[in-house]
Amino acid sequence: MSGDGKPKFVIIGGGPGGSLMACYLGKAGYAVEVYELREDLRGGNIPGGKSINLALSHRGIVALERVGVINEVMKMSVPMPGRMIHGRDGSLAFQPYGRDDSQAIHSVSRGDLNGLLLAAADKYPNVSLFFNAKCTGVDLDACTATVIDTVSGEWRTVSGDVLVSADGAFSGIRRAMQRLNRFDFSQTYLNHGYKELTIPAADGGGFRIEKNALHIWPRGAFMMIALPNEDGSFTVTIFWPFEGANSFESIKTPADVDRFFGEQFADAVAHMPTLATDYFENETGSLVTMRSAPWYYKDKVVLLGDACHAVVPFYGQGMNAAFEDALVLDECLASSPGDLGRAFFEYDRIRREHVNVLADLAISNFVEMRDHTGSKRFLLRKKKEKLLNKLFPHWYLPLYTMATFTRIPYGEAVSRARRQDLIVNVVAGVLFLIVVGAVVGWFI
Ligand SMILES: Cc1cc2nc3c(=O)[nH]c(=O)nc-3n(C[C@H](O)[C@H](O)[C@H](O)COP(=O)(O)OP(=O)(O)OC[C@H]3O[C@@H](n4cnc5c(N)ncnc54)[C@H](O)[C@@H]3O)c2cc1C
């Protein structure tokens, strides 16, 4: 306990989820220590100097609002009110995400956002941050963690009343929990991996392709996307199978890169002068879906973000969900004062089933993005959804809108979308029968 009798929280992992949680706990007056493996990101000190961006949407925005940083975050983000679909022939089609430009997702640099949250947490005198601090083991019952300073090599045991595991998809704390009786865990990799590439800013700092859009090159079994950065560049990501005739494995030389990208993404290649170098220098990442249960151990350990639920990135919700976890955990702590076990139980009860639904949604959206976004059928469905939403704004909300622009829990959003579609299909069927009946009646 800290001097005022409040429990002390030790957060392992100072990524987006851990640093936002530190802000919430700091604001609530708890003593907090954050141990982060990497060096301090603040001041633009981004590992490898690479700008990797993420789409921030409503759930994340609300969570950031509550700790007073949203205005700063918005200043460093680029709004994307829709997708720009790039055909093989270089054709372009803009598809708005929502009713109007106010329903936009926001491209933000992961490193800059993380740095901003660390700086915000550090403003609380009761929050201490430690960098180059690698957690190598935990004692769940004693609530202690072994931490090595990766610069000096010194190690120490840190202790608190609660360990918060915010150490990402390969969390060491969750691994320790996997040895507990009746702890559920599963993980599945996609056959596709991803590689980050770049479209640099134009001379003078302008954008070489449309600034305010999430660009997609849908190509059936694979796709490429690009998100804008504030400095005029785009972070480009290709999602492609690891193995097979047409895959990462099949590319061996710069000439292979030029041939494949030239055939598939000619309009983008024209803006990618460092394509072959980027391709061979940047690692190929894998895409994992990971589920675990429960997300806590007694009143001593609680999991957050990718540490308990890694989802593939195709709904743009992983970080947003981690932020919403922090918000919900903060609410649960506030509504169960002095009873950490109850707070963690409630947090797990409120969140887990819905984030499991998000995991499925994210996988199915991969098929939609790479296979359907360029198709006429997809466009027709989007038009129908838009029209229904316009006609019945309080009753009909497209699933994407509910997941991205509201805080309706993911599971409820999916059930509501199914109900809406059922009603629309029944009404359409009845109207069709009435019309057919009228036409037949007219002729006989
Ligand atoms: C290609 C791709 C694109 C994505 N795009 C989006 C998007 O557009 N929108 C979105 O919302 N989400 C997106 N995501 C998901 C998002 O990146 C994650 O969900 C988010 O980063 C999770 O945050 P986190 O803090 O829980 O975990 P992490 O970001 O993994 O952070 C964990 C932190 O813990 C630290 N750590 C790890 N091990 C230790 C240790 N032993 N000791 C101390 N510290 C440790 C790490 O250094 C890291 O800082 C994307 C993911 C990928 C792979």
The ligand as a Tripos MOL2 file, in Angstrom:
@<TRIPOS>MOLECULE
LIG
   53    58     1     0     0
SMALL
NO_CHARGES

@<TRIPOS>ATOM
      1 C1         -0.0370   -4.0770  -38.8500 C.3       1 LIG1
      2 C2         -0.8920   -3.6230  -37.6900 C.ar      1 LIG1
      3 C3         -1.7460   -2.5560  -37.8510 C.ar      1 LIG1
      4 C4         -2.5800   -2.1480  -36.8100 C.ar      1 LIG1
      5 N1         -3.4440   -1.1250  -37.0110 N.ar      1 LIG1
      6 C5         -4.2750   -0.7380  -36.0210 C.ar      1 LIG1
      7 C6         -5.1850    0.3380  -36.2120 C.ar      1 LIG1
      8 O1         -5.2470    0.9320  -37.2960 O.2       1 LIG1
      9 N2         -6.0000    0.6970  -35.1780 N.ar      1 LIG1
     10 C7         -5.9650    0.0580  -33.9850 C.ar      1 LIG1
     11 O2         -6.7430    0.4210  -33.0870 O.2       1 LIG1
     12 N3         -5.0900   -0.9590  -33.7560 N.ar      1 LIG1
     13 C8         -4.2530   -1.3680  -34.7360 C.ar      1 LIG1
     14 N4         -3.3610   -2.3800  -34.5150 N.ar      1 LIG1
     15 C9         -3.3240   -3.0350  -33.1940 C.3       1 LIG1
     16 C10        -2.5010   -2.2350  -32.1670 C.3       1 LIG1
     17 O3         -1.1870   -2.0430  -32.6400 O.3       1 LIG1
     18 C11        -2.4550   -2.9820  -30.8430 C.3       1 LIG1
     19 O4         -3.7160   -3.4760  -30.5140 O.3       1 LIG1
     20 C12        -1.9970   -2.0400  -29.7250 C.3       1 LIG1
     21 O5         -0.6650   -1.6410  -29.9670 O.3       1 LIG1
     22 C13        -2.0920   -2.7450  -28.3790 C.3       1 LIG1
     23 O6         -1.5480   -1.9230  -27.3940 O.3       1 LIG1
     24 P1         -0.9780   -2.5890  -26.0610 P.3       1 LIG1
     25 O7         -0.4300   -1.4500  -25.2530 O.co2     1 LIG1
     26 O8         -1.9800   -3.4730  -25.4460 O.co2     1 LIG1
     27 O9          0.2170   -3.5560  -26.5370 O.3       1 LIG1
     28 P2          1.5490   -3.2040  -27.2940 P.3       1 LIG1
     29 O10         1.3560   -2.1120  -28.2550 O.co2     1 LIG1
     30 O11         2.1020   -4.4900  -27.8070 O.co2     1 LIG1
     31 O12         2.5060   -2.6560  -26.1470 O.3       1 LIG1
     32 C14         3.1150   -3.5350  -25.2250 C.3       1 LIG1
     33 C15         4.2810   -2.8060  -24.5740 C.3       1 LIG1
     34 O13         4.8570   -3.6800  -23.6080 O.3       1 LIG1
     35 C16         6.2720   -3.6560  -23.7310 C.3       1 LIG1
     36 N5          6.7950   -4.9380  -23.2630 N.ar      1 LIG1
     37 C17         6.6740   -6.1510  -23.8720 C.ar      1 LIG1
     38 N6          7.2900   -7.0880  -23.1430 N.ar      1 LIG1
     39 C18         7.7850   -6.4710  -22.0550 C.ar      1 LIG1
     40 C19         8.5510   -6.9090  -20.9310 C.ar      1 LIG1
     41 N7          8.9220   -8.1800  -20.7940 N.pl3     1 LIG1
     42 N8          8.9010   -6.0030  -19.9840 N.ar      1 LIG1
     43 C20         8.5290   -4.6870  -20.1180 C.ar      1 LIG1
     44 N9          7.8190   -4.2120  -21.1630 N.ar      1 LIG1
     45 C21         7.4630   -5.0920  -22.1040 C.ar      1 LIG1
     46 C22         6.5040   -3.4090  -25.2300 C.3       1 LIG1
     47 O14         7.7880   -2.8660  -25.4690 O.3       1 LIG1
     48 C23         5.3760   -2.4550  -25.5750 C.3       1 LIG1
     49 O15         5.7370   -1.1250  -25.3940 O.3       1 LIG1
     50 C24        -2.5200   -2.8150  -35.5510 C.ar      1 LIG1
     51 C25        -1.6380   -3.8860  -35.3730 C.ar      1 LIG1
     52 C26        -0.8320   -4.2880  -36.4250 C.ar      1 LIG1
     53 C27         0.0900   -5.4600  -36.2240 C.3       1 LIG1
@<TRIPOS>BOND
     1     1     2 1
     2     2     3 ar
     3     2    52 ar
     4     3     4 ar
     5     4     5 ar
     6     4    50 ar
     7     5     6 ar
     8     6     7 ar
     9     6    13 1
    10     7     8 2
    11     7     9 ar
    12     9    10 ar
    13    10    11 2
    14    10    12 ar
    15    12    13 ar
    16    13    14 ar
    17    14    15 1
    18    14    50 ar
    19    15    16 1
    20    16    17 1
    21    16    18 1
    22    18    19 1
    23    18    20 1
    24    20    21 1
    25    20    22 1
    26    22    23 1
    27    23    24 1
    28    24    25 2
    29    24    26 1
    30    24    27 1
    31    27    28 1
    32    28    29 2
    33    28    30 1
    34    28    31 1
    35    31    32 1
    36    32    33 1
    37    33    34 1
    38    33    48 1
    39    34    35 1
    40    35    36 1
    41    35    46 1
    42    36    37 ar
    43    36    45 ar
    44    37    38 ar
    45    38    39 ar
    46    39    40 ar
    47    39    45 ar
    48    40    41 1
    49    40    42 ar
    50    42    43 ar
    51    43    44 ar
    52    44    45 ar
    53    46    47 1
    54    46    48 1
    55    48    49 1
    56    50    51 ar
    57    51    52 ar
    58    52    53 1
@<TRIPOS>SUBSTRUCTURE
     1 LIG1         1 GROUP 0 **** ****
